[in-house]
């Protein structure tokens, strides 16, 4: 069933200054557009005329009126088949995270009004090795759902997450991902020095929107030490420089821990961190990034 977005941004992650943002505008102004996500099954008829779903077609289609600069950028991306990140959100506060290239309807190329799309085929669900959704997209009320909550290609670390800011000196000494009672549990700790972190980077260039990052801290029977433990959100601009101060929330006990940040005008992406200092050791599960403070862990299993 087609779903319409409220906001959409196309991001060239290699050149963030090329980010293009589109809104649903009906009065025909420049950058007015209609953005629709559709998911359609591919079926095959087997014995007894039964149908089975063999795969699914996922597509984002955008039709609108664009400025000359936006039109030129869209055609350049399409011609060069530039790898892009598509990010946005819907009327129900679902968050889109999607990777791919775009195609333009050539029949409209001489006009300011034309259509572009990004289609792909997938079997649905998450890849068992990488943890990424097989359609390279997610659209649900959890902005972290492009990757499933499972161990990724890095042993002991949840899919999509990185241990240590790319530097072993900032990595947790212990990072273990295990399944307990059918739920994934990320353990971090046994730190010998301060300033360790797991992190996720999410492109979301929508000034004025408030994002809430949450985790659920759990006790699996180990001795937990929350000394110096916290979660945080830090904004970055198109030059990958920090914007405004990081917002943090201290972890002091089990249960849901949340931190919220209203995005400033120059924010292009955010870094979500789970941090700890010397001696810290704890476990958590089901992280979310939402446009609401009503904690609800979901994944995009379509």
N, C-alpha and C positions, 0 to 999 in steps of 0.2 A: 504494500500500500504506500503510495507516495506521501512524503512528509516535507513540509516547507520550512526553510530556515528563516530566522530573523536577521542574522548577520553571517557574513562569510568573508574570510580572508584567504588569499592565495599567497604563499610565502616561498620565496626562493631562499632556502636556508643557507646557501653559499653567499648570497648578497641580500641581506635583510632590508636594505634600502629599497629593494624592488617590491616589497610587500604591497599588495593591492587589496583594499577592503571594500565590500559591497553591502548595501542594505536593501531591505524590501521597501521600495518607494513607489507609490502608485501615480504620482502626478507628472511623470515624464521628465523629471530632472536628470541631469548627468549622473551616471552611476546607478540609476534606477534599475532594479532587477527583480526577477523571481527565481528563487533557488529551490530546487526540488531534489530530494533523495528518494530513489526507488530501488526496491529489491524484488526481483522476479525469479521464480524457480525455473530451472530447466528440468523437464520430466521425460521419462522414457516408459513406454507401455510394455509390460511384460505379460506373462501368461494370465489367463482369465481377465484380460483387459484392465489389469491393475496398473496404476501409475506410481512410479517411484521418483523421488527428486535426486537427480545425479549431481547437480551443482546449482549455483545461483548467480544471477547477473546483478551486480551492484553498480549503480550509476548516480552521479551528481550532474544535474543539468541546470544551467543558468542562462536565462534569457533576459536581455535588458537593453538599455540605452547607455552608452559609455562615452566618456570624454576621449578626445584624440589620443592623449597620453596613455590612458588605460587600454584603448584599442590597440595601439602600437605594441604595448608590453605583452598583451595577451597573444597577439599574432606571433611575436618573437618567441615566446615560450612554446607555443604550439609548433612552430616551424623547427625549433631546435630540440623538441621533445625534452625540455628541461624537467628534471625531477623536482616536484613541488610538494609542499605540505598544504593541505586544505584544512582550515580550522574554522569553526563557527559554532553557533548555538541556535536552538529552535525555540518555538513559542512556549514549549513545555519545559524549557531550561535543560534539555538534552544537549550534550556537547559533542561536536564533530571533531574527530582527529583522523586524517586520511592522507595517504601518500600516493603519488602517481604523477602522470602527465595529463595534459589536456588536449582535446580535439575541438576544432572550430568548424561550424557549419559553413562551408565555402560559399553557399548560395547567398550569404548576407555580407560578404567581405567588403563590398563597396559602400556599405551603410554603417551609420553609427549604432544602429540596432541590429544585433545578431545573437547567436546562441553558441555557447561552448559547453563541453561536457567532459567528464572523466569516468570512463566505464572500465569495469574489470569483472572477471569471473572467479569465483571461489567455491569451495565446498562447504564453507561455513565453519564456525568454531576456530579454535586456536591451534597453531602448529605445535606439535609435541616437543620439538627441539628448541625452536627460537622463542616460543611463547607468543609470537605476533599473530593477530587475526589473519586468516588465510586470504581475506579480501583486502588486506592492508588498510583497513578502515574500522572505525567504531563510531557508533552514534547512540549514546545513552546518557543517563544522568551522572556518569562517572567519566571524567575527562582522562583518566588513566587507563581506560579499557581497551586501548589499541593493543596492549599486551595483557594476556591473561595472568591471574595471580597464581603463578607456578614458577618453578625453577627455570631459569633461562639458560643461555649458552655458557655463562660464567658459573662454574660450580659454586653452589652455596648462596647464590644471589638471585633474587626474584627477577623475572624477565622484564626487560626495559629499564632496570635500575643499574646504577654504577656505584661501585665501592671506592670512595676515596678521591673525588675530584680529579681523576686521571693520574693521581700520584700515589704510589704505594705508601708514602710517608703519611698520607691522610686517610688511609684505609683502616677500617675496623680489623683488628687482628683476627677476630673470629666472625665469620659470616656463614651461617648454616641455614639452608632452607629445607624444611621437612614437612611431611603431611601427618597431622594429628587429628584423628576423628574426622577424616575426609576434608579437613581444612588446611590450607597452606599456612605455615608459620615461619616467619623470618626472625632468626636469632642474630643479634649483633653484640659485640663486646670484647671482654678480656683485653682492654686497652692498656698499653704501657705508657702512652703519652696523650696529651690533649688534642682536641680539634679533629676528631674522626667523623665521617659522615657517609651515609648512602644518599643518593640523589636521583631525581627524575627531572628532565627539562621538558617543558611544554610550551609550544608557541600559541599565544592567545592575545593578539594585538587589539584589544577592545577596551579603550580607555573608559573609565567610570564603572566598569563591571566589577563586582566583588566575588573573588574566588575563595572558597573554603577548602583547605587541605586537612584531611582527617586520617588517623590511624586508630586501630583498636589494640591497645596494649594488653597482653595476656600473660598468664602464669602457667607454664607447662611443668612446674615442679622444680625447676632450677631456682637457685638463689638469685633473685633479681637485685640489681644495684642501679638505681636511677640517678646517681650522682652525675650532674652535668648533662643529663639527657634532655633533649628538646626536639621539637619539630619547627620548621621555618619555611617562609616564602620570601624569595628575593627576586625583584624585577630587574630586567636588563633591557637596554635600548638597542638600536640598529647597529651600533658599534660594539656590541657585546660588553658594554660598561654597565656597572650597577646603577640603578635608578632608585632613589629614596633608600631609607634604611630597611634592612631585613626585619620582618616581623616574626616573632617566635612565641612558642608556648612551651613551658617547662613540663616534662613528664615526671610525675611524682608517685603514680599508682596505676593499677590496672584500670581498664575501661577506655572509652573513646576520648581521644585528645584531638582538639581542633585548633586551627589558627586561620584567620581570615585577612585578606588584603584587597583593598580597592585599587585597581590598576591606574597608574598615572598616565598622562597623555603620551609620553614617549616610550611606554613599555611595549616591547615586541614579544618577549618571552619571559617565562618565570622558571626559577629553579626551586624545586621542593626538596627539603632535606630532612633526614632523620639523623640527629647528631648526638655525640656523647664525648665525655672527657675521661680522664684517667680513672680506671677502675669500674667504669660503667659496663653493665651487662643486662640485657632485657630482650623480650620477644614481642613481636607485633604481627598483626594480620590485617587483611582487607583495607588497604589504603584507598582513599577516594579523593577526587578533586571535583567540587560541585559548585553550582551557582545558587546554592542554598545551604543553610546550616543544619537542615534536617538530614542527619547522617543516614545514608542508605547505600550499602555496598551492592553494586550490580556489575555484571559483565555483558559484553555484546556477543551473545551466543547465537545470533541469527545466522 
